[in-house]
């Protein structure tokens, strides 16, 4: 099992490499919901530093692509290819075909967020020629094990971090302030919370970036209690540290490493240090749709 982690500062890559097998960088021209946006030159430096450390380096490209972005996207990829990153994590299947045009589809990792929930859908991605695909974040542990036992390509899975539960390409916070004829002082601020009127006891992290607006679950998803089982089934464990920094990342990676070595999966000290609550996400919660009855 290869451990990939999002990175906040290039200067911390060497320290994090004590526990990480690879890194994920991004530029917000083509990515959204990122820990930090790096310029093209900074991404080239990230790639070179990963190579120096003998680590893998993936570039996140999880925005939905528009036609007017295609030319600049190809130029972006061609520039990055001069440094030879390990691969690209893409959210739009159309981007896979753009990678195919550039003859690098084998570097692609398809991540449609919620769609790959069964064996057939997961294995279908083998026909795209990609290196791997992400399991949906909302499926149960039982489903994860069933899919990975029959997988025909590399399985990527989010194992730690805030799970995004709502996304709009609209910049909703900005729209709110526009309605008040005010400037938005909260764009790309990483410490915002939103409270729902009907559930006042819960507060949800919210982020507006160049790609839109994101609302996250109130608790941090953690697989610490299951990582020794998952390591036998998934190929890439992804630590998505959006809304966190590299100090947090180091503490989390170290704790996972300790559990993988046989220590108890203790979490309370880190939860208390960072003011968080961790849980199992949807590992034991089946998604059930209950449509409302329509009265005529």
Secondary structure as GFF3:
##gff-version 3
##sequence-region A 1 296
A	DSSP	beta_strand	2	6	.	.	.	ID=ss1
A	DSSP	three_ten_helix	10	12	.	.	.	ID=ss2
A	DSSP	alpha_helix	13	16	.	.	.	ID=ss3
A	DSSP	beta_strand	22	26	.	.	.	ID=ss4
A	DSSP	alpha_helix	40	52	.	.	.	ID=ss5
A	DSSP	beta_strand	56	61	.	.	.	ID=ss6
A	DSSP	three_ten_helix	67	69	.	.	.	ID=ss7
A	DSSP	alpha_helix	70	81	.	.	.	ID=ss8
A	DSSP	beta_strand	87	90	.	.	.	ID=ss9
A	DSSP	alpha_helix	93	101	.	.	.	ID=ss10
A	DSSP	three_ten_helix	105	107	.	.	.	ID=ss11
A	DSSP	beta_strand	108	110	.	.	.	ID=ss12
A	DSSP	alpha_helix	119	124	.	.	.	ID=ss13
A	DSSP	three_ten_helix	125	128	.	.	.	ID=ss14
A	DSSP	beta_strand	132	134	.	.	.	ID=ss15
A	DSSP	alpha_helix	141	148	.	.	.	ID=ss16
A	DSSP	beta_strand	154	168	.	.	.	ID=ss17
A	DSSP	alpha_helix	172	179	.	.	.	ID=ss18
A	DSSP	beta_strand	193	196	.	.	.	ID=ss19
A	DSSP	beta_strand	199	209	.	.	.	ID=ss20
A	DSSP	beta_strand	212	222	.	.	.	ID=ss21
A	DSSP	alpha_helix	227	230	.	.	.	ID=ss22
A	DSSP	beta_strand	236	239	.	.	.	ID=ss23
A	DSSP	alpha_helix	246	260	.	.	.	ID=ss24
A	DSSP	alpha_helix	268	274	.	.	.	ID=ss25
A	DSSP	beta_strand	278	279	.	.	.	ID=ss26
###
